[in-house]
């Protein structure tokens, strides 16, 4: 730290990087030190977007890691680079804001978690749906028993657009669920506070834009006994949609609509406050809340409950869904 502020730097200047940079610049406990990327034009675009004309530009990730002013590093590179770069950052003594997915294969996920534990690295993961106030309220209502025993949890991640570059390649993106649907898989586990214990997947190849099936579905079993149906579609004429439907013995949640036994006089679904906003725009995502949370953790010298370890189960569920879908559709236990 310098002058009571955490030095923050970013590697990888794609679309999602803007959310990281804006959050650091907004937080009074952060000093934005520098940024870098594999493509010089991407760096210049971010500098122009945020007016960072005096900031440090790193020509390599090694240069960033060698900068002693940097306490926190954001990793916003393509999916297949996340785990390896995070391990290098841990070994360099940095704390890490790691974009999702944290890995694209079970083996590298295991190696990453072992490395982070060995170096006692503090982390947060860009699974931002956890920081949506509506989702936090759902988690609290379930924890307090408002829905009783949960029977069913269905989630959908639909966002049809032509993603370019490495996102078209399965070997680099990891597949539909790990690329985008991991948000919904994670939020199901987070809201229920229950691990996913078994999955069975199916997939559909649409067109040739992606070299992997952009549509995947799955049946799910949770440790608490609940069942689920998950779906993910990167294709189709559909704006950003992230459905969360939960049915319990004493209540039901349909996105931001509720039916609770304690309000039995209310015969139809009702809402609390303003409707939940559905947006795929990076500037609508709660990056400032996540960064503020991470800063508070670092100030208290503790790891975050939204760290890489907390993302292991949903990541393994995504891997298993894709593996089952690519095979015979068999049940896979996690």
C-alpha positions in Angstrom: 0.0 0.0 0.0 1.0 3.6 -0.6 -0.5 6.5 1.3 -3.1 4.2 2.7 -4.3 3.0 -0.7 -4.1 -0.3 -2.5 -2.2 -0.1 -5.8 -4.4 -1.7 -8.5 -3.4 -2.9 -12.0 -5.1 -4.7 -14.8 -4.0 -7.2 -17.4 -6.2 -7.8 -20.4 -8.1 -4.9 -22.0 -11.2 -6.4 -23.5 -14.8 -5.6 -22.9 -15.1 -6.7 -19.3 -12.0 -4.7 -18.3 -14.0 -1.4 -18.3 -16.0 -2.7 -15.3 -12.8 -3.3 -13.4 -11.2 0.0 -14.2 -14.3 2.0 -13.4 -14.7 0.3 -10.0 -11.1 1.0 -9.1 -11.3 4.6 -10.1 -14.5 5.1 -8.0 -13.1 3.5 -4.8 -11.2 6.0 -2.6 -9.1 3.2 -1.1 -7.7 2.3 -4.6 -5.0 3.9 -6.7 -5.0 2.7 -10.3 -1.4 2.1 -11.2 -1.4 0.7 -14.7 -2.7 -1.7 -17.3 -1.5 -3.9 -20.1 -2.7 -6.3 -22.7 -1.5 -8.6 -25.5 -2.8 -6.0 -28.0 -1.5 -2.4 -27.8 -4.7 -1.0 -29.5 -6.8 -2.4 -26.7 -4.7 -0.6 -24.1 -5.0 2.7 -25.9 -8.8 2.3 -26.2 -9.0 1.9 -22.4 -6.7 4.8 -21.8 -8.8 7.0 -24.0 -12.1 5.8 -22.5 -11.0 6.7 -19.0 -8.5 9.5 -19.6 -5.7 7.5 -18.1 -3.0 9.3 -20.0 -0.5 9.4 -17.1 -0.9 5.7 -16.1 1.7 3.0 -16.5 1.5 0.8 -19.5 2.9 -2.7 -19.1 4.4 -4.4 -22.2 4.2 -7.8 -20.5 2.4 -9.5 -17.6 5.8 -10.1 -16.0 6.4 -6.3 -16.0 3.1 -5.8 -14.2 4.0 -8.5 -11.6 7.4 -7.0 -11.0 5.9 -3.6 -10.2 6.1 -3.3 -6.4 3.5 -0.6 -6.3 0.8 -3.1 -7.3 -1.1 -4.9 -4.5 -4.2 -6.0 -6.5 -4.1 -7.4 -10.1 -7.2 -7.8 -12.2 -7.0 -10.6 -14.8 -9.3 -10.0 -17.7 -7.7 -12.1 -20.4 -9.3 -14.9 -22.5 -10.6 -17.8 -20.5 -7.8 -20.3 -21.2 -5.2 -17.9 -19.7 -7.0 -17.2 -16.4 -5.7 -20.0 -14.3 -2.0 -19.8 -15.4 -1.9 -16.1 -15.0 -3.5 -16.2 -11.6 -0.9 -18.7 -10.4 1.9 -16.4 -11.6 0.2 -13.5 -9.7 -0.1 -15.6 -6.6 3.6 -16.5 -6.7 4.5 -12.8 -7.2 2.6 -12.0 -3.9 -0.3 -10.1 -5.5 -3.9 -10.3 -4.4 -6.2 -11.1 -7.3 -9.5 -10.1 -8.9 -10.0 -12.9 -11.3 -12.5 -12.8 -14.1 -14.8 -15.8 -14.6 -14.3 -18.6 -15.4 -11.3 -19.1 -13.1 -10.3 -22.2 -15.2 -11.6 -24.1 -18.2 -10.7 -27.7 -17.1 -10.9 -29.6 -13.8 -7.1 -30.3 -13.7 -6.1 -26.6 -14.0 -8.8 -25.7 -11.4 -7.3 -28.1 -8.9 -3.8 -26.8 -9.6 -5.0 -23.2 -9.2 -6.8 -23.7 -5.9 -3.7 -25.6 -4.5 -1.4 -22.7 -5.6 -3.6 -20.1 -4.1 -3.8 -22.0 -0.8 0.0 -22.5 -0.8 0.7 -18.8 -1.2 -2.2 -17.7 1.0 -3.5 -15.5 -1.8 -6.7 -13.5 -1.3 -9.0 -13.5 -4.3 -12.4 -12.5 -5.6 -14.1 -13.8 -8.7 -16.1 -11.9 -11.2 -19.3 -13.8 -10.6 -21.2 -10.6 -10.2 -24.8 -12.0 -9.9 -23.9 -12.6 -6.2 -23.7 -8.8 -5.7 -27.2 -8.2 -7.1 -29.3 -7.0 -4.1 -32.3 -9.1 -5.2 -30.2 -12.3 -5.3 -28.8 -11.5 -1.8 -32.3 -11.1 -0.5 -33.3 -14.4 -2.0 -30.4 -16.1 -0.3 -31.3 -14.5 3.0 -35.0 -15.5 2.7 -34.1 -19.1 2.0 -31.6 -19.2 4.9 -34.3 -17.8 7.2 -36.7 -20.6 6.2 -39.1 -18.4 4.4 -39.6 -20.9 1.6 -39.3 -24.0 3.7 -37.7 -27.1 2.1 -36.6 -26.2 -1.4 -37.8 -28.7 -4.1 -36.9 -27.1 -7.4 -34.3 -24.5 -8.6 -34.3 -23.7 -12.3 -31.9 -21.1 -13.9 -31.4 -19.9 -17.5 -28.6 -17.9 -19.1 -29.7 -16.7 -22.5 -27.7 -14.0 -24.4 -27.7 -14.3 -28.2 -24.9 -12.4 -29.9 -22.0 -13.1 -32.2 -19.1 -13.2 -29.8 -15.8 -12.9 -31.7 -12.2 -14.0 -31.5 -11.3 -16.7 -29.0 -14.9 -17.0 -27.7 -15.8 -18.9 -30.9 -13.3 -21.7 -30.0 -14.3 -24.4 -27.5 -10.6 -25.1 -26.6 -10.2 -21.5 -25.4 -13.7 -20.5 -24.1 -14.4 -23.8 -22.4 -17.9 -24.2 -23.8 -21.3 -22.5 -23.5 -21.9 -23.1 -19.8 -18.4 -22.2 -18.6 -18.3 -19.1 -20.9 -21.5 -17.5 -19.9 -23.8 -19.9 -18.1 -21.4 -20.2 -15.2 -23.1 -17.0 -13.8 -26.4 -18.8 -13.5 -25.0 -22.1 -12.2 -23.1 -20.1 -9.6 -26.1 -18.1 -8.5 -28.2 -21.2 -8.1 -25.7 -22.7 -5.7 -25.2 -19.3 -4.0 -28.8 -18.6 -3.3 -29.6 -22.1 -2.1 -26.2 -22.3 -0.2 -26.1 -25.9 -1.3 -23.5 -27.7 -3.5 -24.4 -29.3 -6.8 -23.8 -33.0 -6.4 -24.8 -34.5 -9.8 -25.6 -33.3 -13.3 -26.8 -34.7 -16.6 -26.3 -32.7 -19.8 -27.4 -32.3 -23.3 -26.3 -29.9 -26.1 -27.3 -28.6 -29.5 -25.1 -27.3 -32.3 -26.6 -24.3 -34.1 -24.9 -22.9 -37.2 -21.1 -22.7 -37.5 -20.3 -19.4 -35.7 -19.1 -21.4 -32.7 -17.0 -24.6 -33.1 -18.9 -26.0 -30.1 -22.6 -26.3 -29.2 -23.8 -22.8 -28.1 -26.9 -24.3 -26.5 -26.6 -26.6 -23.4 -29.1 -27.9 -20.9 -28.8 -29.9 -17.8 -30.7 -31.7 -15.0 -29.3 -31.0 -11.6 -29.2 -32.6 -8.1 -28.3 -30.4 -5.1 -26.9 -31.6 -1.8 -30.0 -30.4 0.0 -32.2 -32.7 -2.1 -33.6 -30.1 -4.5 -33.7 -30.8 -8.2 -33.1 -28.3 -11.0 -33.1 -27.7 -14.8 -30.5 -25.4 -16.1 -30.2 -23.9 -19.6 -27.7 -21.8 -21.5 -27.9 -20.3 -24.9 -25.3 -18.1 -26.6 -27.3 -18.1 -29.8 -30.7 -17.1 -30.9 -32.5 -13.7 -31.1 -32.7 -13.2 -27.4 -31.5 -10.2 -25.2 -29.7 -10.8 -22.0 -31.9 -13.0 -19.8 -30.9 -14.6 -16.5 -33.9 -16.4 -15.0 -33.9 -17.8 -11.4 -37.0 -19.8 -10.4 -37.2 -21.5 -7.0 -40.0 -23.5 -5.6 -40.2 -24.4 -1.9 -42.9 -25.9 0.3 -43.8 -22.5 1.8 -43.0 -20.2 -1.1 -41.9 -19.6 -4.7 -39.6 -17.1 -6.3 -39.8 -16.3 -10.1 -37.0 -13.8 -10.7 -38.2 -10.7 -8.8 -41.8 -12.0 -8.2 -42.7 -13.9 -5.0 -45.5 -16.0 -3.5 -45.0 -16.6 0.2 -47.2 -18.6 2.6 -46.9 -16.0 5.3 -48.7 -13.6 2.9 -51.4 -16.1 2.1 -53.9 -13.3 1.6 -51.9 -12.2 -1.5 -53.4 -14.6 -4.1 -51.0 -13.8 -6.9 -47.3 -13.2 -7.2 -46.1 -9.8 -5.9 -42.8 -7.8 -5.9 -40.7 -6.1 -3.4 -39.8 -2.6 -4.5 -38.6 -1.9 -8.1 -38.4 -4.7 -10.7 -35.1 -6.5 -11.1 -33.1 -5.0 -14.1 -31.9 -7.6 -16.6 -28.9 -6.2 -18.5 -25.9 -7.6 -20.4 -24.2 -4.1 -20.4 -21.0 -4.2 -18.4 -21.7 -0.8 -17.0 -24.9 -2.1 -15.3 -23.0 -4.8 -13.4 -22.1 -4.3 -9.7 -18.3 -4.1 -10.1 -18.1 -1.2 -7.6 -19.8 -3.3 -4.9 -17.4 -6.3 -5.6 -14.3 -4.1 -5.5 -15.5 -2.4 -2.3 -16.1 -5.8 -0.7 -12.6 -7.0 -1.7 -11.0 -3.8 -0.3 -12.8 -4.3 3.0 -11.5 -7.9 3.1 -7.9 -6.8 2.5 -8.1 -4.1 5.1 -9.3 -6.7 7.6 -6.5 -9.1 6.4 -9.1 -11.8 5.5 -10.0 -13.7 2.4 -13.3 -13.1 0.7 -16.2 -15.5 0.9 -16.5 -14.8 -2.9 -13.0 -16.2 -3.5 -11.8 -18.8 -6.0 -12.5 -21.6 -3.5 -16.2 -20.6 -3.4 -16.4 -20.9 -7.2 -15.0 -24.5 -7.4 -18.3 -26.3 -7.1 -20.2 -24.4 -9.8 -17.2 -24.6 -12.1 -17.0 -28.4 -11.7 -20.7 -28.5 -12.4 -20.2 -26.7 -15.7 -17.4 -28.9 -16.7 -19.5 -32.0 -15.9 -22.5 -30.7 -17.9 -20.4 -30.2 -21.0 -18.7 -33.6 -20.5 -22.1 -35.4 -20.1 -23.5 -33.5 -23.1 -20.6 -34.5 -25.3 -21.0 -38.2 -24.3 -24.1 -40.2 -23.7 -25.9 -37.8 -21.5 -25.1 -39.9 -18.4 -25.4 -38.6 -14.8 -22.0 -37.4 -13.5 -21.4 -37.1 -9.8 -19.3 -34.2 -8.6 
